[in-house]
């Protein structure tokens, strides 16, 4: 695929993935041995998900506490390496129990054979800890 095709594919994948529910459409966009790398995720949250099956299953669990998730200003670009797309975004989400979650991201998507091979998500871990820890443990 060309760089512009990869930008379009990355956008579609990133937007479908955060619905948390459309697994039949975004799951096949991931290579069997793909990795979801989240180096800044806080303790208690996985920093790496390896393989399509594990990635989809982890997303199913994660989205049990997310009612709605929306990207704001998802801005993706080609790089000098045609298989790599990078971008920035902000998000807002409504969590079960009425809480909200907002964050900012740097995203990197690497393709191989037209499929997502690696997805890097850099974010601020503090909003994750503040919003999701409360959701998962029931604390106020």
VEXTOR-467107 format. One line per 2 residues: number of its first residue (from 0); their letters; for each residue x, y, z of N, C-alpha, C, O. Coordinates in nm, 3 decimals. Example, Ala and Ser with C-alpha at 12.3 -4.5 7.8 and 13.67 -1.06 7.14 Angstrom:
2
0> AS> 1.319/-0.569/0.780/1.230/-0.450/0.780/1.320/-0.330/0.780/1.424/-0.332/0.846 ~ 1.285/-0.225/0.708/1.367/-0.106/0.714/1.290/0.003/0.787/1.341/0.114/0.804
END
This chain:
140
0> XX> 0.085/-0.119/0.000/0.000/0.000/0.000/0.088/0.124/0.000/0.201/0.121/0.049 ~ 0.035/0.232/-0.056/0.108/0.357/-0.054/0.092/0.422/0.083/0.009/0.381/0.164
2> XX> 0.172/0.525/0.107/0.162/0.596/0.234/0.025/0.655/0.257/-0.028/0.648/0.368 ~ -0.036/0.714/0.151/-0.170/0.772/0.168/-0.274/0.664/0.193/-0.369/0.686/0.268
4> XX> -0.258/0.547/0.130/-0.348/0.435/0.158/-0.335/0.391/0.303/-0.434/0.358/0.368 ~ -0.212/0.391/0.354/-0.191/0.351/0.493/-0.251/0.452/0.589/-0.302/0.414/0.694
6> XX> -0.246/0.580/0.556/-0.309/0.681/0.642/-0.459/0.655/0.649/-0.518/0.659/0.757 ~ -0.521/0.628/0.535/-0.665/0.599/0.532/-0.696/0.471/0.609/-0.793/0.466/0.683
8> XX> -0.614/0.368/0.592/-0.634/0.241/0.663/-0.614/0.260/0.814/-0.690/0.205/0.894 ~ -0.514/0.338/0.852/-0.490/0.364/0.995/-0.608/0.438/1.056/-0.652/0.405/1.165
10> XX> -0.659/0.538/0.985/-0.774/0.615/1.035/-0.894/0.522/1.055/-0.959/0.525/1.160 ~ -0.923/0.441/0.956/-1.037/0.349/0.967/-1.018/0.254/1.085/-1.111/0.233/1.163
12> XX> -0.899/0.197/1.098/-0.871/0.104/1.206/-0.885/0.171/1.342/-0.952/0.119/1.431 ~ -0.822/0.287/1.358/-0.825/0.358/1.487/-0.968/0.397/1.524/-1.007/0.386/1.640
14> XX> -1.044/0.443/1.427/-1.182/0.482/1.457/-1.270/0.362/1.489/-1.353/0.368/1.579 ~ -1.252/0.251/1.416/-1.331/0.131/1.445/-1.294/0.069/1.579/-1.380/0.022/1.653
16> XX> -1.164/0.069/1.610/-1.117/0.003/1.732/-1.179/0.065/1.857/-1.211/-0.007/1.952 ~ -1.196/0.197/1.859/-1.247/0.259/1.981/-1.396/0.248/1.999/-1.450/0.290/2.102
18> XX> -1.465/0.193/1.900/-1.606/0.168/1.924/-1.619/0.060/2.031/-1.718/0.053/2.103 ~ -1.515/-0.025/2.039/-1.514/-0.131/2.139/-1.607/-0.246/2.109/-1.611/-0.344/2.184
20> XX> -1.681/-0.235/2.001/-1.782/-0.337/1.977/-1.775/-0.400/1.839/-1.825/-0.511/1.820 ~ -1.716/-0.334/1.743/-1.719/-0.378/1.604/-1.601/-0.472/1.574/-1.527/-0.450/1.478
22> XX> -1.585/-0.575/1.655/-1.469/-0.664/1.646/-1.458/-0.735/1.512/-1.348/-0.761/1.464 ~ -1.571/-0.767/1.452/-1.570/-0.838/1.324/-1.512/-0.753/1.212/-1.463/-0.806/1.112
24> XX> -1.517/-0.621/1.227/-1.462/-0.533/1.124/-1.318/-0.492/1.151/-1.237/-0.489/1.058 ~ -1.283/-0.461/1.276/-1.145/-0.418/1.298/-1.052/-0.532/1.335/-0.932/-0.521/1.311
26> XX> -1.100/-0.639/1.390/-1.014/-0.752/1.424/-0.937/-0.806/1.304/-0.817/-0.829/1.314 ~ -1.004/-0.827/1.190/-0.933/-0.878/1.072/-0.833/-0.779/1.011/-0.756/-0.815/0.923
28> XX> -0.833/-0.655/1.058/-0.736/-0.556/1.009/-0.600/-0.572/1.078/-0.503/-0.506/1.042 ~ -0.595/-0.662/1.178/-0.474/-0.682/1.258/-0.406/-0.811/1.214/-0.472/-0.913/1.195
30> XX> -0.274/-0.808/1.199/-0.198/-0.929/1.168/-0.210/-1.026/1.286/-0.225/-0.984/1.401 ~ -0.204/-1.155/1.256/-0.215/-1.258/1.361/-0.115/-1.235/1.474/-0.147/-1.260/1.591
32> XX> 0.006/-1.189/1.442/0.111/-1.170/1.543/0.133/-1.022/1.577/0.241/-0.984/1.621 ~ 0.030/-0.940/1.557/0.041/-0.797/1.583/0.064/-0.768/1.731/0.035/-0.850/1.818
34> XX> 0.117/-0.649/1.756/0.140/-0.605/1.893/0.077/-0.468/1.914/0.089/-0.379/1.830 ~ 0.011/-0.452/2.028/-0.042/-0.323/2.073/0.048/-0.283/2.189/0.045/-0.345/2.295
36> XX> 0.128/-0.179/2.168/0.230/-0.138/2.264/0.189/-0.007/2.331/0.161/0.093/2.265 ~ 0.185/-0.010/2.464/0.137/0.104/2.542/0.238/0.133/2.654/0.209/0.107/2.771
38> XX> 0.354/0.187/2.619/0.463/0.199/2.716/0.434/0.289/2.836/0.499/0.273/2.939 ~ 0.341/0.382/2.825/0.314/0.474/2.936/0.189/0.437/3.016/0.146/0.514/3.101
40> XX> 0.131/0.321/2.989/0.015/0.281/3.068/0.058/0.258/3.213/0.168/0.209/3.238 ~ -0.028/0.293/3.307/0.008/0.281/3.449/0.006/0.136/3.497/-0.043/0.047/3.428
42> XX> 0.060/0.113/3.616/0.056/-0.021/3.675/-0.088/-0.072/3.681/-0.182/0.003/3.708 ~ -0.104/-0.200/3.654/-0.237/-0.261/3.655/-0.303/-0.263/3.519/-0.408/-0.326/3.501
44> XX> -0.243/-0.195/3.422/-0.295/-0.192/3.286/-0.187/-0.251/3.196/-0.069/-0.218/3.212 ~ -0.224/-0.337/3.102/-0.122/-0.403/3.020/-0.045/-0.302/2.934/-0.103/-0.212/2.873
46> XX> 0.087/-0.319/2.930/0.172/-0.234/2.847/0.192/-0.293/2.708/0.247/-0.227/2.620 ~ 0.149/-0.416/2.690/0.166/-0.483/2.562/0.058/-0.590/2.546/0.028/-0.664/2.639
48> XX> 0.002/-0.594/2.427/-0.091/-0.701/2.392/-0.034/-0.764/2.265/-0.012/-0.696/2.165 ~ -0.012/-0.894/2.270/0.051/-0.964/2.158/-0.048/-1.058/2.091/-0.109/-1.142/2.158
50> XX> -0.063/-1.045/1.961/-0.150/-1.134/1.885/-0.290/-1.079/1.870/-0.344/-1.013/1.959 ~ -0.349/-1.108/1.755/-0.484/-1.059/1.724/-0.587/-1.104/1.827/-0.665/-1.023/1.876
52> XX> -0.587/-1.232/1.860/-0.687/-1.286/1.952/-0.681/-1.218/2.088/-0.783/-1.176/2.142 ~ -0.560/-1.206/2.143/-0.544/-1.142/2.273/-0.584/-0.995/2.267/-0.648/-0.943/2.359
54> XX> -0.547/-0.927/2.158/-0.579/-0.786/2.140/-0.731/-0.766/2.140/-0.782/-0.680/2.212 ~ -0.802/-0.844/2.061/-0.947/-0.831/2.053/-1.011/-0.866/2.187/-1.102/-0.796/2.232
56> XX> -0.966/-0.972/2.251/-1.023/-1.011/2.380/-0.997/-0.906/2.488/-1.084/-0.879/2.571 ~ -0.879/-0.846/2.487/-0.847/-0.739/2.582/-0.937/-0.619/2.558/-0.985/-0.557/2.653
58> XX> -0.960/-0.586/2.432/-1.049/-0.474/2.399/-1.192/-0.502/2.447/-1.258/-0.413/2.499 ~ -1.238/-0.625/2.429/-1.372/-0.661/2.477/-1.386/-0.635/2.626/-1.487/-0.581/2.672
60> XX> -1.284/-0.672/2.702/-1.286/-0.650/2.847/-1.278/-0.501/2.881/-1.352/-0.452/2.966 ~ -1.188/-0.431/2.815/-1.169/-0.288/2.843/-1.296/-0.208/2.816/-1.330/-0.118/2.893
62> XX> -1.365/-0.240/2.709/-1.481/-0.161/2.672/-1.605/-0.197/2.752/-1.712/-0.141/2.726 ~ -1.595/-0.287/2.846/-1.709/-0.314/2.934/-1.738/-0.195/3.025/-1.851/-0.178/3.069
64> XX> -1.637/-0.113/3.053/-1.657/0.005/3.139/-1.667/0.135/3.058/-1.679/0.243/3.116 ~ -1.662/0.125/2.926/-1.671/0.243/2.840/-1.803/0.241/2.766/-1.829/0.150/2.686
66> XX> -1.887/0.340/2.792/-2.014/0.349/2.720/-1.997/0.414/2.584/-2.055/0.369/2.485 ~ -1.917/0.521/2.577/-1.892/0.592/2.452/-1.749/0.641/2.451/-1.698/0.685/2.554
68> XX> -1.684/0.634/2.336/-1.548/0.686/2.321/-1.544/0.761/2.188/-1.592/0.713/2.086 ~ -1.485/0.881/2.191/-1.475/0.963/2.070/-1.336/1.022/2.058/-1.279/1.071/2.155
70> XX> -1.281/1.015/1.937/-1.158/1.085/1.907/-1.191/1.230/1.875/-1.293/1.260/1.813 ~ -1.104/1.318/1.918/-1.112/1.460/1.885/-0.980/1.495/1.817/-0.873/1.464/1.868
72> XX> -0.989/1.559/1.704/-0.868/1.604/1.633/-0.771/1.490/1.601/-0.650/1.505/1.620 ~ -0.822/1.377/1.554/-0.736/1.267/1.510/-0.665/1.314/1.384/-0.728/1.335/1.280
74> XX> -0.534/1.330/1.391/-0.454/1.389/1.284/-0.342/1.291/1.249/-0.246/1.277/1.325 ~ -0.352/1.224/1.135/-0.258/1.120/1.095/-0.176/1.164/0.974/-0.222/1.240/0.890
76> XX> -0.051/1.114/0.968/0.042/1.156/0.863/0.128/1.040/0.815/0.153/0.944/0.888 ~ 0.173/1.050/0.690/0.274/0.960/0.635/0.408/0.989/0.703/0.428/1.094/0.763
78> XX> 0.497/0.893/0.691/0.635/0.914/0.733/0.725/0.881/0.614/0.676/0.843/0.507 ~ 0.856/0.895/0.634/0.950/0.857/0.528/0.948/0.708/0.501/0.988/0.663/0.394
80> XX> 0.900/0.632/0.597/0.886/0.487/0.580/0.740/0.460/0.542/0.651/0.480/0.624 ~ 0.713/0.415/0.420/0.576/0.401/0.372/0.485/0.313/0.458/0.364/0.330/0.457
82> XX> 0.542/0.220/0.533/0.459/0.130/0.614/0.422/0.189/0.750/0.352/0.124/0.827 ~ 0.470/0.310/0.781/0.447/0.368/0.913/0.367/0.498/0.901/0.396/0.584/0.818
84> XX> 0.265/0.509/0.987/0.181/0.627/0.998/0.191/0.676/1.142/0.193/0.595/1.235 ~ 0.199/0.807/1.160/0.200/0.860/1.296/0.093/0.967/1.308/0.046/1.021/1.207
86> XX> 0.055/0.997/1.430/-0.044/1.102/1.448/-0.062/1.141/1.592/-0.001/1.085/1.683 ~ -0.148/1.240/1.609/-0.184/1.287/1.742/-0.336/1.288/1.751/-0.406/1.291/1.649
88> XX> -0.386/1.286/1.872/-0.530/1.292/1.893/-0.559/1.327/2.037/-0.473/1.320/2.125 ~ -0.681/1.365/2.058/-0.737/1.380/2.192/-0.858/1.289/2.197/-0.911/1.249/2.093
90> XX> -0.901/1.255/2.317/-1.019/1.171/2.329/-1.108/1.220/2.442/-1.066/1.292/2.532 ~ -1.231/1.179/2.431/-1.325/1.196/2.541/-1.410/1.069/2.546/-1.444/1.012/2.442
92> XX> -1.442/1.027/2.666/-1.521/0.905/2.681/-1.615/0.919/2.800/-1.586/0.987/2.898 ~ -1.728/0.853/2.786/-1.822/0.840/2.896/-1.808/0.698/2.949/-1.822/0.602/2.874
94> XX> -1.781/0.686/3.077/-1.763/0.555/3.138/-1.890/0.513/3.210/-1.974/0.596/3.245 ~ -1.904/0.383/3.231/-2.018/0.335/3.308/-2.012/0.401/3.446/-1.904/0.423/3.500
96> XX> -2.125/0.430/3.501/-2.128/0.500/3.628/-2.127/0.651/3.611/-2.132/0.724/3.710 ~ -2.119/0.700/3.485/-2.128/0.842/3.460/-1.998/0.920/3.459/-1.997/1.039/3.429
98> XX> -1.889/0.856/3.493/-1.760/0.926/3.492/-1.718/0.958/3.348/-1.770/0.900/3.252 ~ -1.624/1.051/3.336/-1.569/1.084/3.206/-1.419/1.056/3.205/-1.355/1.046/3.309
100> XX> -1.366/1.045/3.084/-1.223/1.023/3.063/-1.182/1.108/2.945/-1.249/1.109/2.841 ~ -1.072/1.180/2.960/-1.015/1.259/2.851/-0.865/1.239/2.853/-0.804/1.222/2.959
102> XX> -0.804/1.240/2.733/-0.658/1.225/2.727/-0.608/1.279/2.594/-0.685/1.314/2.505 ~ -0.475/1.285/2.583/-0.407/1.323/2.460/-0.311/1.212/2.425/-0.258/1.144/2.513
104> XX> -0.289/1.191/2.294/-0.214/1.075/2.247/-0.116/1.112/2.136/-0.134/1.208/2.062 ~ -0.012/1.032/2.128/0.070/1.019/2.009/0.054/0.874/1.966/0.071/0.782/2.047
106> XX> 0.021/0.853/1.839/-0.009/0.720/1.788/0.085/0.687/1.672/0.114/0.772/1.589 ~ 0.131/0.563/1.669/0.214/0.516/1.559/0.159/0.381/1.514/0.140/0.291/1.596
108> XX> 0.133/0.368/1.385/0.079/0.245/1.329/0.177/0.195/1.223/0.216/0.269/1.133 ~ 0.217/0.069/1.236/0.305/0.007/1.136/0.228/-0.105/1.068/0.168/-0.191/1.132
110> XX> 0.230/-0.101/0.935/0.162/-0.201/0.854/0.260/-0.302/0.796/0.376/-0.271/0.771 ~ 0.211/-0.422/0.777/0.286/-0.526/0.706/0.184/-0.607/0.628/0.089/-0.661/0.684
112> XX> 0.204/-0.616/0.499/0.111/-0.691/0.415/-0.030/-0.637/0.418/-0.125/-0.713/0.404 ~ -0.045/-0.507/0.437/-0.176/-0.444/0.440/-0.248/-0.454/0.574/-0.360/-0.404/0.587
114> XX> -0.186/-0.519/0.674/-0.247/-0.536/0.806/-0.168/-0.459/0.911/-0.049/-0.433/0.895 ~ -0.236/-0.423/1.021/-0.168/-0.357/1.132/-0.077/-0.458/1.199/-0.122/-0.561/1.248
116> XX> 0.052/-0.428/1.201/0.153/-0.515/1.261/0.189/-0.466/1.402/0.205/-0.547/1.493 ~ 0.200/-0.333/1.418/0.229/-0.273/1.548/0.147/-0.146/1.563/0.129/-0.070/1.468
118> XX> 0.097/-0.125/1.683/0.025/-0.002/1.715/0.082/0.049/1.846/0.069/-0.016/1.950 ~ 0.144/0.166/1.841/0.203/0.229/1.959/0.110/0.340/2.005/0.069/0.425/1.926
120> XX> 0.077/0.339/2.135/-0.009/0.441/2.193/0.065/0.505/2.311/0.090/0.441/2.413 ~ 0.098/0.632/2.294/0.160/0.709/2.403/0.056/0.804/2.458/-0.007/0.878/2.382
122> XX> 0.036/0.801/2.589/-0.065/0.885/2.653/-0.018/0.925/2.791/0.082/0.874/2.842 ~ -0.092/1.018/2.852/-0.066/1.059/2.989/-0.131/0.954/3.081/-0.252/0.933/3.072
124> XX> -0.054/0.887/3.167/-0.114/0.782/3.249/-0.204/0.833/3.361/-0.286/0.757/3.412 ~ -0.191/0.958/3.402/-0.270/1.008/3.515/-0.421/1.004/3.489/-0.494/0.956/3.576
126> XX> -0.472/1.051/3.375/-0.616/1.037/3.353/-0.663/0.892/3.350/-0.776/0.863/3.390 ~ -0.579/0.801/3.302/-0.615/0.659/3.303/-0.632/0.613/3.446/-0.732/0.548/3.480
128> XX> -0.536/0.646/3.531/-0.541/0.604/3.671/-0.661/0.666/3.742/-0.730/0.599/3.818 ~ -0.685/0.794/3.717/-0.795/0.864/3.786/-0.932/0.814/3.742/-1.020/0.796/3.827
130> XX> -0.952/0.792/3.615/-1.085/0.753/3.566/-1.111/0.605/3.570/-1.213/0.561/3.622 ~ -1.018/0.525/3.516/-1.045/0.383/3.502/-1.025/0.305/3.631/-1.094/0.205/3.652
132> XX> -0.934/0.346/3.716/-0.917/0.275/3.843/-1.045/0.285/3.923/-1.084/0.188/3.989 ~ -1.111/0.398/3.919/-1.238/0.415/3.990/-1.346/0.326/3.929/-1.427/0.269/4.001
134> XX> -1.347/0.315/3.797/-1.446/0.232/3.729/-1.426/0.085/3.758/-1.522/0.012/3.782 ~ -1.302/0.041/3.758/-1.278/-0.102/3.773/-1.285/-0.149/3.917/-1.314/-0.266/3.943
136> XX> -1.259/-0.058/4.012/-1.268/-0.103/4.152/-1.392/-0.053/4.223/-1.415/-0.089/4.339 ~ -1.473/0.031/4.157/-1.598/0.077/4.214/-1.579/0.189/4.314/-1.676/0.229/4.379
138> XX> -1.459/0.242/4.329/-1.435/0.350/4.426/-1.491/0.481/4.374/-1.517/0.496/4.255 ~ -1.509/0.574/4.465/-1.554/0.710/4.427/-1.438/0.805/4.422/-1.456/0.923/4.392
END
